[in-house]
Amino acid sequence: MTPQLILIAGPYRSGTDGDPDKIARNLQALERAALSVYQRGHVPVIGEWLALPLAREAGSTTPGDAISEAFLYPVAHRLLRCCDAVWRIAGASKGADEDVRVATELGLPVYRALEELPA
């Protein structure tokens, strides 16, 4: 099996009302999923891993401010062009749904359960 670069798509800010603790829990869920992808022999990536430091360096001070908005979704969409697949984890998220839409347009597989990933 050839390892795939797999974007984990799921809630980050969705359902948090801006609460930093809830946002942190969402990121932790994304990172738990990333560990599972790694353990199956693939390379996981989460868009926020790239977008958040870029937004911070550009002057973002709060999740959802105008600067962070200029990075979060655009970074994920650029990143998708480098990925082999997407794993859409559970949870309501317009951003993750948009990642799935873009991935589908690019012809990438979209996995909905860990067991669907090649092992």
C-alpha positions in Angstrom: 0.0 0.0 0.0 1.2 3.5 -0.9 0.6 6.0 2.0 -1.9 8.7 1.1 -1.9 12.3 2.3 -5.3 12.6 3.8 -7.0 15.8 4.9 -9.1 15.5 8.0 -12.3 17.6 7.6 -14.5 18.2 10.5 -15.7 20.9 12.9 -13.2 23.5 14.2 -15.3 26.5 15.2 -18.7 25.0 14.4 -21.0 24.6 17.4 -18.6 26.6 19.7 -20.1 30.1 19.7 -16.5 31.2 19.8 -15.8 29.5 23.1 -12.0 28.8 23.1 -12.4 25.6 25.2 -15.0 24.2 22.7 -12.7 25.1 19.8 -9.8 23.4 21.5 -12.0 20.2 22.0 -12.9 20.3 18.3 -9.2 20.6 17.3 -8.5 17.7 19.7 -11.1 15.6 17.9 -9.5 16.4 14.6 -6.1 15.5 16.0 -7.4 12.2 17.4 -8.6 11.4 13.9 -5.2 12.4 12.5 -3.5 9.9 14.8 -5.9 7.1 13.6 -5.0 8.0 10.0 -1.3 7.8 10.8 -1.7 4.5 12.6 -3.3 3.1 9.4 -0.1 3.9 7.5 -1.0 7.3 6.0 0.0 10.9 6.4 -2.7 13.0 8.0 -3.1 16.8 7.7 -5.5 19.2 9.2 -5.9 22.6 7.5 -5.8 24.5 10.8 -2.3 23.1 11.4 -1.2 25.3 8.5 -3.7 28.1 8.5 -3.6 29.1 12.2 0.1 30.0 12.3 -0.2 31.8 9.0 -3.2 33.8 10.3 -1.4 34.6 13.6 1.7 35.8 11.7 -0.6 38.0 9.6 -2.0 39.6 12.7 -5.1 37.5 13.6 -5.9 37.8 17.3 -9.2 35.8 17.5 -10.6 32.8 15.7 -13.1 34.1 13.2 -11.7 37.6 12.8 -11.3 38.9 9.3 -7.6 37.9 9.1 -8.2 34.3 10.2 -11.1 34.1 7.7 -8.7 35.1 4.9 -6.6 32.0 5.7 -8.7 29.2 7.1 -10.7 28.1 4.1 -8.3 29.2 1.4 -5.5 27.3 3.0 -7.6 24.1 3.2 -8.6 24.5 -0.5 -5.0 24.9 -1.6 -4.0 22.0 0.5 -6.7 19.8 -1.0 -4.9 20.1 -4.3 -2.0 18.3 -2.7 -4.0 15.6 -1.0 -4.9 12.1 -2.1 -8.1 11.9 -0.1 -10.3 13.4 2.6 -11.7 11.9 5.7 -14.9 13.7 6.8 -15.3 13.1 10.5 -18.6 13.5 12.3 -20.0 16.8 13.3 -21.8 19.7 11.7 -19.4 22.0 9.8 -20.0 24.2 6.8 -16.3 24.4 6.3 -15.8 20.7 6.3 -18.7 20.2 4.0 -17.1 22.8 1.6 -13.9 20.7 1.8 -15.8 17.7 0.7 -17.4 19.6 -2.1 -14.0 20.8 -3.4 -12.5 17.3 -2.9 -15.3 15.8 -5.0 -14.8 18.4 -7.7 -11.1 17.4 -7.7 -12.0 13.7 -8.0 -10.5 12.8 -4.6 -12.0 10.0 -2.6 -14.0 11.1 0.4 -14.0 8.6 3.3 -16.7 8.8 5.9 -15.4 6.2 8.3 -11.9 5.1 9.4 -12.5 1.6 8.1 -12.9 3.0 4.6 -9.3 4.1 4.5 -6.9 1.6 2.8 -4.9 -0.2 5.4 
